[in-house]
Amino acid sequence: MKLGAGCMWRLLLLSLLAAAFVAAHEKLSEDLSDDGDDMGLDEEELRALMGEEEDEATVIDEEESDEKHEKEPGEAGTDPNVSFQVTYKTPVPTGEVYFAETFDDGSLDRWQLSKTMKEDADEEIAKYDGKWAVEQLKENKVPGDLGLVLKSRAKHHAIAALLDKPFVFQDEPLVVQYEVNFQDGIDCGGAYIKLLSDTDGLNLEQFHDRTPYTIMFGPDKCGEDYKLHFIFRHKNPLNKDMEEKHAKRADVDLKKFYTDKKTHLYTLVLNPDNSYEMFIDQSSVSRGSLLQDVVPPVNPPKEIDDPHDSKPDDWDERAKIPDPEAEKPDNWDEDAPAKIEDPDAVKPEGWLDDELEFVADPNAEKPEDWDEEMDGEWEAPQIPNPACETAPGCGEWKRPMINNPQYKGKWKAPLVDNSNYQGVWKPRKIQNPDYFEDLQPFRMTPFKALGLELWSMTSDIYFDNFIITSEKEVADRWASDSWGLKKLVASANEPGILAQLMMAAEERPWLWVIYILTVGLPIGLTVLFCWPKKVEDEYVYKKTDLPRADLEEEEEDEEEAAAAEDEDKAAEAADEAAAAATEEGEMEDNEEGEDNLEGDDEGEEEEEEKEEENKSPERTLEEEDGLKEEADAPEESHKQVRKRRVRKD
């Protein structure tokens, strides 16, 4: 079947859509290898982590306490029925590390639960009695990998651990990193950490919301406000007061990190040059300077408004004033009303002036419990007057109101520039008595403990793999050995493209329109333009038969040829009959036979003369045809017909 140009274009469009679908599928299938590249793993390390490269990932459930105690810390079992296995080993930090915790030993011996009460809270909820546990992830488990889980909802939680050694802000960067998984989503609550300041009175059993801290970092959410906190406490060098400084908000939408139920890696990097950068899953989400990108600023302004300065009484701040020379026109009527009755209005015919617009409901009855002494005299409720339903109106007719063309309102003098305008008054500036300049806000108060002090309306918040170091490479390698495995397992367990499209459409219903247009429109166009149509007889006739003019000429030629053949046959039959009659009469009348032979000879001579005369015009026509180099097909056909006619004649 021959396809039109429109059909070919639509087939090309379908091919492009199919190519895009295949490319998206290939991209999804390559996530595992891409994840390995993002974590800085080479090909051999990626194969070692993944074991056998299969399509689907499952892990072993090691929640039974007997199995956990039989295994050495950091070791993981294997399951011969599992199609995808990862080899997990408790990560060991390299380089200088101030704190590292994996929870893989299943205990909280290093950690101290708070035993105090939260200040400024009701006694019923002020106690830090939220429960903690060391467990595996609910989904996308990695065999042998455990984490700290917040187990209670609507309770205060507080737990802390000492660092291996205090961190002092000098000439080395600070890198803080840990993992969080909101396994059940998050309604309202946080998952941030506090780096507790190195003070003489630090007691982890008394850890509460007002315990001094140096840095607070991590995710927090309440309502539809998704935050990534970075707050540091700066000491005023003049009065020694501590003031919180908040970094600017992240540059990306953080909602997906709170709702996808995946383990995410949060990293904070502080540099001695006062720059900072925050990462989620090793991708930068915010960066800035401790001197310019925090609120309130670290350094106060040099000058401030004089609190004792006041505006003079004769200070004129009016840029425009009423024109003192303007006068109200004589024809300006300030008393004219804005609305007047329409003088051209006419009362409609059939208006019922004597009927009320509303009447008492005749079907209403006084309630049985109505007390006239307490409730007063009972009156039936008012309903629209039934008599007015067919009439244009009831009651007293009033002319409608229209705008008054003579209304001008209150006269006001036009405004002109104020010659005495002095501008907007501002108090004079004076030197700020509290001014100071701290060019090294990075040199914060040293800290020696890490704590989590949280309130959450959602339980099962998962924490894992805390590390505090001074080298970003150390934290990256730590992440590749821990969080990297979780990401590989989660990627292997990702649903297919169709499932992801369905999930996306559930969150964003408008995507159904895109899906329908992407799939349905090309199919509909293909069916419309490329589906074979029923061929009609007239269409076939016009496409296959010869032109009508040539057909008519050939039919005429055939009819003439048939008539000539009939004439020849009749002449031959007559000749045969005449010959037979001549033979029979030879013996009877020879003279009559001789006369007939002479007549025949004369007839033959006349026929030969006619044939010679006819040959001459035929030769002339053939010579003319040879002189013409290009002759039309209809003319040649016509000449051939003429020749045949001459020969037949």
LUMDREN-65121 format. One record per residue (C-alpha): x, y, z; residue number from 0. Coordinates in Angstrom, 2 decimals, always signed. Example, Ala and Ser with C-alpha at 12.3 -4.5 7.8 and 13.67 -1.06 7.14 Angstrom:
# LUMDREN-65121
+12.30	-4.50	+7.80	0
+13.67	-1.06	+7.14	1
***
This chain:
# LUMDREN-65121
+0.00	+0.00	+0.00	0
+1.37	+3.39	-0.93	1
+1.62	+5.77	+2.06	2
+1.06	+9.49	+1.81	3
+3.44	+12.18	+3.05	4
+1.29	+12.85	+6.15	5
+1.40	+9.19	+7.12	6
+5.18	+9.09	+6.76	7
+5.56	+12.11	+9.04	8
+3.44	+10.47	+11.72	9
+5.37	+7.25	+11.50	10
+8.52	+9.30	+11.99	11
+6.97	+10.91	+15.08	12
+6.13	+7.49	+16.52	13
+9.69	+6.38	+15.89	14
+11.05	+9.37	+17.79	15
+8.73	+8.67	+20.74	16
+9.82	+5.05	+20.79	17
+13.46	+6.11	+20.74	18
+12.86	+8.47	+23.67	19
+11.17	+5.67	+25.63	20
+14.07	+3.31	+24.99	21
+16.58	+5.98	+26.02	22
+14.72	+6.58	+29.28	23
+14.66	+2.85	+29.97	24
+18.38	+2.57	+29.32	25
+19.03	+5.50	+31.61	26
+17.13	+3.79	+34.40	27
+19.01	+0.53	+33.86	28
+22.29	+2.41	+34.12	29
+21.50	+3.93	+37.52	30
+23.54	+1.36	+39.35	31
+26.70	+2.15	+37.44	32
+26.01	+5.88	+37.68	33
+25.58	+5.59	+41.43	34
+28.97	+3.97	+41.64	35
+30.50	+6.83	+39.67	36
+28.83	+9.45	+41.88	37
+30.34	+7.85	+44.98	38
+33.84	+7.88	+43.51	39
+34.09	+4.08	+43.11	40
+36.09	+2.50	+40.36	41
+34.84	-0.49	+38.36	42
+36.54	-3.17	+40.49	43
+35.20	-1.70	+43.74	44
+31.71	-1.48	+42.30	45
+31.77	-5.15	+41.31	46
+33.05	-6.07	+44.74	47
+30.21	-4.21	+46.41	48
+27.51	-5.54	+44.14	49
+28.66	-9.16	+44.02	50
+26.65	-10.79	+41.24	51
+25.06	-8.17	+38.99	52
+21.41	-9.15	+38.82	53
+18.22	-7.15	+38.28	54
+16.41	-7.33	+41.62	55
+17.83	-6.73	+45.09	56
+16.75	-8.36	+48.31	57
+18.55	-8.73	+51.59	58
+18.53	-11.00	+54.57	59
+16.43	-10.27	+57.60	60
+18.77	-10.38	+60.59	61
+16.39	-9.12	+63.22	62
+16.56	-12.32	+65.27	63
+18.73	-11.59	+68.27	64
+20.36	-15.06	+68.32	65
+21.76	-14.63	+64.82	66
+23.01	-11.13	+65.61	67
+24.97	-12.25	+68.66	68
+26.52	-15.18	+66.84	69
+28.01	-12.94	+64.14	70
+31.08	-10.86	+64.56	71
+30.58	-7.06	+64.35	72
+30.47	-5.90	+60.78	73
+29.95	-9.35	+59.27	74
+26.96	-10.05	+57.04	75
+25.27	-13.32	+56.10	76
+24.31	-14.45	+52.64	77
+21.19	-16.07	+51.24	78
+21.49	-18.49	+48.31	79
+17.94	-17.60	+47.24	80
+18.71	-13.90	+46.88	81
+19.24	-12.78	+43.28	82
+21.18	-9.65	+44.19	83
+23.69	-9.60	+47.05	84
+25.85	-6.80	+48.43	85
+28.88	-7.49	+50.53	86
+28.69	-5.23	+53.57	87
+31.51	-4.67	+55.96	88
+31.46	-2.13	+58.76	89
+33.26	+0.92	+57.37	90
+36.50	+1.93	+58.99	91
+37.41	+5.63	+58.74	92
+40.77	+6.69	+57.39	93
+42.63	+9.86	+58.25	94
+42.02	+12.11	+61.23	95
+38.57	+11.45	+62.70	96
+37.02	+13.06	+65.76	97
+33.90	+10.92	+65.86	98
+32.62	+7.88	+63.94	99
+29.59	+5.72	+64.74	100
+27.97	+2.92	+62.71	101
+25.76	+1.19	+65.37	102
+26.65	-2.14	+63.74	103
+27.52	-3.70	+67.09	104
+23.85	-3.37	+68.04	105
+24.48	-1.51	+71.28	106
+24.25	+2.04	+72.64	107
+27.06	+1.68	+75.16	108
+28.74	+4.81	+73.87	109
+25.58	+6.91	+74.07	110
+23.95	+8.55	+77.04	111
+20.18	+9.00	+77.34	112
+19.01	+12.27	+78.86	113
+17.31	+11.99	+82.26	114
+16.27	+15.58	+82.68	115
+13.13	+17.61	+81.95	116
+12.50	+20.11	+79.20	117
+12.12	+23.65	+80.51	118
+9.06	+25.79	+79.80	119
+6.87	+22.76	+78.99	120
+3.95	+21.01	+80.60	121
+5.02	+18.50	+83.17	122
+3.22	+15.69	+81.34	123
+5.33	+16.09	+78.20	124
+8.44	+17.82	+79.58	125
+10.29	+14.61	+80.32	126
+12.72	+13.21	+77.76	127
+11.16	+9.77	+77.72	128
+11.17	+9.05	+73.98	129
+12.45	+5.59	+73.06	130
+15.49	+4.77	+70.94	131
+16.47	+1.45	+69.33	132
+19.18	-0.01	+67.10	133
+17.53	-1.67	+64.09	134
+17.77	-2.36	+60.39	135
+15.92	-0.35	+57.81	136
+12.33	-1.34	+57.07	137
+12.93	-1.29	+53.32	138
+16.03	-1.74	+51.16	139
+17.89	-3.45	+53.95	140
+21.62	-4.01	+53.74	141
+22.61	-7.22	+55.58	142
+24.59	-6.45	+58.69	143
+23.96	-2.69	+58.60	144
+22.18	-1.27	+61.67	145
+21.19	+2.25	+62.66	146
+19.76	+4.35	+65.47	147
+15.95	+4.66	+65.26	148
+13.69	+7.15	+67.01	149
+10.75	+4.96	+68.08	150
+8.23	+7.23	+69.83	151
+5.89	+9.87	+68.47	152
+4.72	+13.04	+70.21	153
+7.50	+12.73	+72.79	154
+10.78	+14.48	+73.57	155
+13.93	+12.54	+72.71	156
+17.48	+13.34	+73.81	157
+20.62	+11.24	+73.42	158
+24.29	+12.22	+73.13	159
+27.83	+10.80	+72.88	160
+31.27	+12.24	+73.53	161
+33.76	+12.75	+70.72	162
+37.08	+10.93	+70.67	163
+38.66	+14.34	+71.19	164
+37.29	+17.91	+71.15	165
+37.29	+19.75	+67.86	166
+39.05	+23.12	+68.01	167
+38.46	+25.63	+65.21	168
+41.93	+26.58	+64.03	169
+43.41	+26.01	+60.59	170
+41.61	+22.80	+59.57	171
+38.15	+22.48	+57.97	172
+35.24	+20.90	+59.75	173
+33.29	+18.13	+57.99	174
+30.14	+16.75	+59.62	175
+28.21	+13.95	+57.92	176
+25.43	+11.48	+58.75	177
+22.48	+9.61	+57.23	178
+18.74	+10.09	+57.79	179
+15.76	+8.08	+56.56	180
+12.18	+9.19	+57.27	181
+10.86	+5.65	+56.98	182
+7.23	+6.65	+57.61	183
+7.50	+10.12	+56.11	184
+7.41	+13.15	+58.39	185
+4.49	+15.21	+59.65	186
+6.18	+17.64	+61.99	187
+9.60	+17.16	+63.49	188
+13.31	+17.33	+62.92	189
+16.31	+15.09	+62.38	190
+19.08	+17.59	+63.09	191
+22.12	+17.16	+65.31	192
+23.78	+19.48	+67.81	193
+27.51	+19.75	+68.36	194
+27.65	+20.46	+72.09	195
+30.11	+23.10	+73.19	196
+33.16	+22.16	+75.26	197
+32.20	+23.64	+78.60	198
+33.11	+22.63	+82.14	199
+29.49	+22.00	+83.08	200
+28.60	+19.67	+80.20	201
+26.71	+16.66	+81.54	202
+25.15	+14.39	+78.96	203
+22.59	+13.07	+81.45	204
+21.29	+16.64	+81.75	205
+21.24	+17.25	+78.00	206
+18.18	+19.37	+77.09	207
+17.05	+22.07	+74.67	208
+19.09	+24.83	+76.36	209
+22.35	+22.95	+76.64	210
+24.99	+25.16	+74.97	211
+25.87	+24.07	+71.47	212
+28.23	+25.41	+68.81	213
+26.55	+24.17	+65.61	214
+23.11	+22.78	+64.79	215
+22.82	+21.06	+61.42	216
+20.25	+18.85	+59.69	217
+16.75	+18.55	+58.22	218
+13.63	+19.92	+59.89	219
+10.02	+20.10	+58.76	220
+6.69	+21.34	+60.05	221
+3.65	+21.91	+57.88	222
+4.80	+22.62	+54.34	223
+8.04	+24.30	+55.43	224
+10.98	+22.07	+54.53	225
+14.29	+23.27	+55.98	226
+17.92	+22.28	+56.15	227
+19.29	+23.99	+59.24	228
+22.78	+25.35	+59.65	229
+22.91	+27.47	+62.78	230
+26.05	+28.46	+64.65	231
+26.37	+30.39	+67.88	232
+28.71	+33.35	+67.70	233
+30.23	+35.00	+70.75	234
+30.12	+38.77	+70.92	235
+33.70	+39.84	+71.71	236
+32.50	+42.89	+73.65	237
+29.84	+41.57	+76.00	238
+30.53	+37.82	+75.55	239
+26.89	+37.11	+74.70	240
+26.08	+34.21	+72.38	241
+23.87	+34.91	+69.37	242
+22.47	+32.41	+66.87	243
+23.33	+32.98	+63.20	244
+21.16	+31.25	+60.58	245
+22.52	+30.40	+57.13	246
+20.42	+31.21	+54.08	247
+17.90	+28.66	+52.84	248
+18.89	+25.87	+50.47	249
+18.81	+26.59	+46.75	250
+16.76	+23.48	+45.86	251
+13.36	+22.04	+46.68	252
+13.83	+19.77	+49.69	253
+10.42	+18.11	+49.73	254
+11.46	+14.89	+47.99	255
+14.11	+14.18	+50.64	256
+11.38	+14.06	+53.29	257
+8.79	+12.02	+51.37	258
+10.56	+9.38	+49.26	259
+11.40	+7.12	+52.27	260
+15.00	+6.72	+51.14	261
+18.22	+7.10	+53.07	262
+19.83	+10.47	+52.38	263
+23.29	+11.71	+53.22	264
+23.68	+15.15	+54.82	265
+27.08	+16.83	+54.84	266
+28.29	+20.18	+56.20	267
+31.71	+21.59	+55.30	268
+33.16	+24.65	+57.09	269
+36.45	+26.11	+55.89	270
+38.93	+28.35	+57.71	271
+38.33	+31.05	+55.05	272
+34.78	+31.42	+56.50	273
+33.10	+29.69	+53.56	274
+30.57	+26.94	+54.07	275
+28.76	+24.43	+51.88	276
+25.93	+21.98	+52.52	277
+25.42	+18.75	+50.59	278
+22.58	+16.27	+50.28	279
+23.55	+12.93	+48.72	280
+26.92	+14.49	+47.85	281
+25.25	+17.22	+45.75	282
+25.65	+20.83	+46.83	283
+22.39	+22.50	+47.87	284
+23.68	+25.69	+49.51	285
+26.93	+27.58	+49.86	286
+27.99	+30.94	+51.16	287
+30.12	+32.92	+53.58	288
+29.83	+33.24	+57.33	289
+30.39	+36.98	+56.92	290
+27.75	+37.78	+54.28	291
+25.19	+34.94	+54.05	292
+23.89	+34.57	+57.59	293
+21.08	+36.32	+59.48	294
+21.62	+38.40	+61.52	295
+25.06	+39.42	+60.26	296
+28.06	+38.48	+62.35	297
+29.38	+42.05	+62.47	298
+27.03	+44.92	+63.43	299
+26.95	+48.17	+61.37	300
+29.47	+50.87	+62.15	301
+26.82	+53.60	+62.37	302
+23.32	+53.54	+63.75	303
+20.44	+56.02	+63.99	304
+20.72	+58.42	+66.90	305
+18.01	+57.23	+69.30	306
+17.85	+60.72	+70.85	307
+17.33	+62.62	+67.60	308
+13.78	+63.81	+66.78	309
+12.13	+65.52	+63.82	310
+11.82	+69.35	+64.08	311
+8.31	+70.74	+64.36	312
+8.68	+72.88	+61.22	313
+10.00	+70.05	+59.07	314
+7.81	+69.81	+55.95	315
+7.70	+66.34	+54.37	316
+4.86	+67.14	+51.95	317
+6.00	+66.85	+48.33	318
+2.62	+68.13	+47.03	319
+0.24	+70.67	+48.56	320
-3.19	+72.08	+47.50	321
-2.90	+75.07	+45.18	322
-3.54	+78.11	+47.45	323
-4.63	+80.24	+44.50	324
-7.24	+77.82	+43.15	325
-10.95	+78.73	+43.58	326
-14.09	+76.66	+43.29	327
-16.08	+77.33	+40.07	328
-19.41	+79.13	+40.49	329
-21.38	+76.28	+38.85	330
-19.91	+73.64	+41.14	331
-22.78	+72.17	+43.18	332
-21.40	+70.20	+46.10	333
-24.90	+69.36	+47.36	334
-26.04	+67.54	+44.21	335
-26.82	+63.88	+45.02	336
-24.85	+61.09	+43.37	337
-28.06	+59.19	+42.45	338
-31.44	+60.49	+41.25	339
-34.72	+58.89	+40.21	340
-35.02	+57.95	+36.55	341
-37.48	+60.51	+35.08	342
-38.17	+58.31	+32.05	343
-39.17	+55.23	+34.04	344
-42.79	+54.01	+33.75	345
-44.57	+51.69	+36.13	346
-45.11	+48.28	+34.48	347
-48.63	+47.27	+33.61	348
-50.19	+44.86	+36.06	349
-48.21	+46.12	+39.05	350
-50.08	+45.15	+42.24	351
-49.84	+48.21	+44.48	352
-52.22	+46.85	+47.13	353
-50.44	+43.51	+47.57	354
-47.62	+42.94	+50.06	355
-44.38	+41.48	+48.84	356
-44.26	+39.02	+51.76	357
-47.14	+37.46	+53.70	358
-47.44	+35.14	+56.66	359
-47.17	+31.43	+55.89	360
-50.74	+30.09	+56.18	361
-49.50	+26.52	+56.71	362
-47.23	+27.37	+59.63	363
-48.22	+26.20	+63.09	364
-47.05	+27.35	+66.46	365
-44.69	+24.85	+68.09	366
-46.12	+22.91	+70.99	367
-43.31	+23.98	+73.31	368
-43.76	+27.70	+72.50	369
-44.01	+29.70	+75.74	370
-45.46	+33.15	+75.11	371
-44.26	+34.37	+78.49	372
-40.70	+33.37	+77.68	373
-40.67	+33.56	+73.87	374
-43.21	+36.32	+73.26	375
-46.18	+36.31	+70.93	376
-45.77	+33.74	+68.18	377
-45.87	+34.96	+64.59	378
-45.95	+32.84	+61.48	379
-42.84	+33.09	+59.29	380
-42.98	+35.30	+56.20	381
-43.02	+33.81	+52.70	382
-43.16	+35.45	+49.23	383
-46.68	+36.52	+48.30	384
-48.13	+33.91	+45.86	385
-50.18	+36.65	+44.17	386
-46.98	+38.35	+43.06	387
-45.60	+35.35	+41.19	388
-47.44	+36.20	+37.96	389
-47.32	+40.00	+38.37	390
-44.36	+42.24	+37.52	391
-44.26	+43.40	+41.14	392
-46.12	+44.13	+44.37	393
-46.27	+46.93	+46.86	394
-45.49	+50.58	+46.34	395
-43.79	+51.20	+43.00	396
-40.69	+53.39	+43.07	397
-38.68	+54.79	+40.21	398
-35.28	+53.19	+39.78	399
-32.22	+55.27	+40.65	400
-29.67	+56.35	+38.04	401
-26.39	+58.30	+38.16	402
-26.82	+62.03	+38.47	403
-25.16	+63.73	+35.47	404
-24.83	+66.93	+37.51	405
-23.00	+65.27	+40.40	406
-19.42	+66.52	+40.97	407
-18.83	+65.78	+44.61	408
-16.78	+67.74	+47.09	409
-14.54	+70.31	+45.42	410
-10.82	+70.07	+46.14	411
-8.04	+72.34	+45.06	412
-5.53	+70.73	+42.64	413
-2.13	+69.73	+44.03	414
+1.04	+71.62	+43.18	415
+4.70	+71.19	+44.11	416
+5.54	+72.26	+47.64	417
+8.16	+74.99	+47.55	418
+9.02	+74.26	+51.21	419
+9.48	+70.51	+50.74	420
+12.49	+69.27	+52.74	421
+12.33	+65.55	+52.03	422
+11.64	+62.61	+54.32	423
+13.20	+63.19	+57.69	424
+15.75	+60.68	+58.95	425
+17.57	+60.68	+62.25	426
+21.24	+61.48	+62.09	427
+23.82	+58.72	+62.20	428
+26.16	+58.18	+65.12	429
+28.92	+55.72	+65.81	430
+27.62	+52.36	+66.99	431
+28.84	+51.90	+70.55	432
+28.38	+48.12	+70.19	433
+30.30	+47.88	+66.95	434
+32.93	+45.20	+66.54	435
+34.56	+43.48	+63.61	436
+35.18	+39.78	+63.71	437
+36.86	+38.68	+60.50	438
+37.21	+35.06	+61.66	439
+33.73	+33.83	+62.63	440
+35.00	+30.34	+61.73	441
+36.87	+30.30	+65.03	442
+33.86	+29.22	+67.02	443
+33.60	+27.67	+70.45	444
+35.17	+24.19	+70.49	445
+32.78	+21.26	+70.90	446
+33.28	+17.80	+72.38	447
+29.96	+15.94	+72.05	448
+27.30	+15.13	+69.48	449
+23.66	+15.05	+70.53	450
+20.15	+14.62	+69.15	451
+17.45	+16.59	+70.98	452
+14.24	+16.14	+69.00	453
+10.47	+16.34	+69.11	454
+8.61	+14.50	+66.38	455
+5.03	+13.60	+65.51	456
+6.35	+10.69	+63.41	457
+8.23	+7.65	+64.62	458
+10.85	+5.37	+63.05	459
+13.29	+8.08	+61.97	460
+16.52	+6.30	+61.08	461
+20.03	+7.70	+61.78	462
+23.30	+6.07	+60.81	463
+27.02	+6.48	+60.11	464
+27.91	+9.70	+61.93	465
+31.38	+11.02	+61.17	466
+33.20	+14.21	+62.13	467
+36.53	+14.83	+60.45	468
+38.65	+17.58	+58.96	469
+39.04	+16.03	+55.50	470
+36.29	+15.86	+52.91	471
+37.93	+12.88	+51.20	472
+37.71	+10.87	+54.42	473
+33.98	+11.57	+54.64	474
+33.47	+10.66	+50.97	475
+35.24	+7.31	+51.39	476
+33.22	+6.64	+54.54	477
+30.04	+7.38	+52.58	478
+31.01	+5.06	+49.71	479
+31.48	+2.18	+52.17	480
+28.19	+2.79	+53.98	481
+25.59	+5.03	+52.37	482
+26.75	+3.94	+48.93	483
+25.57	+0.39	+49.57	484
+22.15	+1.60	+50.68	485
+21.86	+3.63	+47.50	486
+22.84	+0.65	+45.35	487
+20.22	-1.58	+46.97	488
+17.55	+1.12	+46.74	489
+18.38	+1.71	+43.08	490
+18.20	-1.99	+42.28	491
+14.78	-2.19	+43.95	492
+13.43	+0.81	+42.08	493
+10.16	+0.10	+40.24	494
+10.07	+0.04	+36.44	495
+9.40	+3.02	+34.23	496
+5.67	+2.36	+34.04	497
+5.40	+2.07	+37.82	498
+7.35	+5.30	+38.26	499
+5.07	+7.07	+35.79	500
+2.00	+5.85	+37.68	501
+3.46	+6.97	+41.00	502
+4.29	+10.37	+39.58	503
+0.76	+10.72	+38.22	504
-0.69	+9.93	+41.64	505
+1.24	+12.86	+43.11	506
+0.61	+15.14	+40.13	507
-2.72	+14.27	+38.44	508
-2.09	+16.74	+35.60	509
+0.52	+14.30	+34.25	510
-2.33	+12.12	+32.97	511
-2.98	+14.76	+30.31	512
+0.64	+14.53	+29.16	513
+0.47	+10.74	+29.08	514
-2.74	+10.71	+27.03	515
-1.39	+13.23	+24.53	516
+1.95	+11.46	+24.25	517
+0.46	+8.01	+23.66	518
-3.03	+8.56	+22.30	519
-2.43	+11.41	+19.86	520
+0.18	+9.63	+17.67	521
-1.91	+6.45	+17.63	522
-5.04	+8.36	+16.67	523
-3.25	+10.25	+13.91	524
-1.73	+7.05	+12.58	525
-5.10	+5.32	+12.45	526
-6.70	+8.38	+10.84	527
-4.16	+8.90	+8.07	528
-2.57	+5.48	+7.54	529
-5.45	+3.01	+7.91	530
-6.36	+1.46	+4.49	531
-9.58	+2.90	+3.07	532
-12.28	+1.09	+1.02	533
-11.60	+1.54	-2.72	534
-14.65	+2.44	-4.79	535
-15.28	+1.29	-8.37	536
-15.33	+4.81	-9.78	537
-11.96	+5.53	-8.12	538
-10.42	+2.41	-9.71	539
-11.92	+3.31	-13.07	540
-10.42	+6.77	-13.03	541
-7.00	+5.50	-11.97	542
-6.63	+2.52	-14.35	543
-8.70	+3.10	-17.54	544
-7.54	+5.04	-20.56	545
-8.78	+8.59	-21.17	546
-12.42	+8.79	-22.20	547
-11.67	+10.53	-25.52	548
-9.30	+7.77	-26.69	549
-11.74	+5.12	-25.54	550
-14.57	+6.60	-27.63	551
-12.36	+6.79	-30.75	552
-11.30	+3.16	-30.40	553
-14.90	+2.05	-29.96	554
-15.88	+3.91	-33.14	555
-12.96	+2.29	-35.01	556
-13.98	-1.15	-33.83	557
-17.58	-0.57	-34.95	558
-16.46	+0.60	-38.41	559
-14.10	-2.36	-38.78	560
-16.89	-4.78	-37.84	561
-19.26	-3.15	-40.39	562
-16.58	-3.39	-43.12	563
-16.02	-7.08	-42.37	564
-19.77	-7.72	-42.63	565
-19.87	-5.98	-46.01	566
-16.91	-8.04	-47.28	567
-18.55	-11.27	-46.19	568
-21.81	-10.29	-47.92	569
-19.93	-9.41	-51.15	570
-18.06	-12.74	-51.11	571
-21.33	-14.62	-50.60	572
-22.88	-12.73	-53.54	573
-19.87	-13.51	-55.74	574
-20.05	-17.20	-54.93	575
-23.78	-17.27	-55.71	576
-23.18	-15.47	-59.01	577
-20.36	-17.90	-59.93	578
-22.56	-20.89	-59.22	579
-25.35	-19.45	-61.35	580
-22.86	-18.77	-64.20	581
-21.59	-22.36	-64.22	582
-25.11	-23.70	-64.37	583
-26.01	-21.41	-67.32	584
-22.83	-21.94	-69.42	585
-24.32	-24.67	-71.47	586
-27.57	-22.89	-72.10	587
-26.44	-19.42	-73.01	588
-22.74	-18.83	-73.93	589
-23.38	-15.37	-75.26	590
-24.81	-14.21	-72.02	591
-21.72	-15.67	-70.22	592
-19.29	-13.83	-72.50	593
-21.11	-10.59	-71.88	594
-20.85	-11.14	-68.19	595
-17.10	-11.82	-68.46	596
-16.56	-8.58	-70.36	597
-18.57	-6.73	-67.76	598
-16.47	-8.28	-65.05	599
-13.26	-7.27	-66.83	600
-14.44	-3.72	-67.09	601
-15.37	-3.73	-63.37	602
-11.93	-5.05	-62.43	603
-10.23	-2.33	-64.44	604
-12.33	+0.32	-62.69	605
-11.45	-1.11	-59.23	606
-7.73	-1.10	-60.11	607
-7.93	+2.54	-61.18	608
-9.63	+3.45	-57.88	609
-6.94	+1.61	-55.85	610
-4.18	+3.54	-57.67	611
-5.96	+6.79	-56.95	612
-6.26	+5.84	-53.25	613
-2.57	+4.85	-52.99	614
-1.46	+8.31	-54.04	615
-3.02	+10.14	-51.02	616
-1.69	+7.39	-48.74	617
+1.88	+8.01	-49.89	618
+1.36	+11.73	-49.43	619
+0.20	+11.25	-45.83	620
+3.17	+8.98	-45.05	621
+5.63	+11.56	-46.39	622
+4.04	+14.30	-44.30	623
+4.24	+12.09	-41.21	624
+7.96	+11.49	-41.77	625
+8.69	+15.24	-41.94	626
+7.12	+15.86	-38.50	627
+9.62	+15.00	-35.69	628
+7.16	+15.32	-32.82	629
+3.54	+14.36	-33.45	630
+0.85	+13.99	-30.81	631
-0.41	+10.49	-30.05	632
-4.06	+11.37	-30.72	633
-3.14	+12.72	-34.19	634
-1.22	+9.55	-35.10	635
-4.10	+7.41	-33.94	636
-6.48	+9.50	-35.98	637
-4.30	+9.15	-39.11	638
-4.09	+5.41	-38.62	639
-7.87	+5.27	-38.43	640
-8.06	+7.27	-41.70	641
-5.64	+4.85	-43.39	642
-7.68	+1.88	-42.27	643
-10.82	+3.57	-43.59	644
-9.18	+4.21	-46.96	645
-8.02	+0.61	-47.26	646
-11.47	-0.66	-46.27	647
-13.08	+1.65	-48.85	648
***
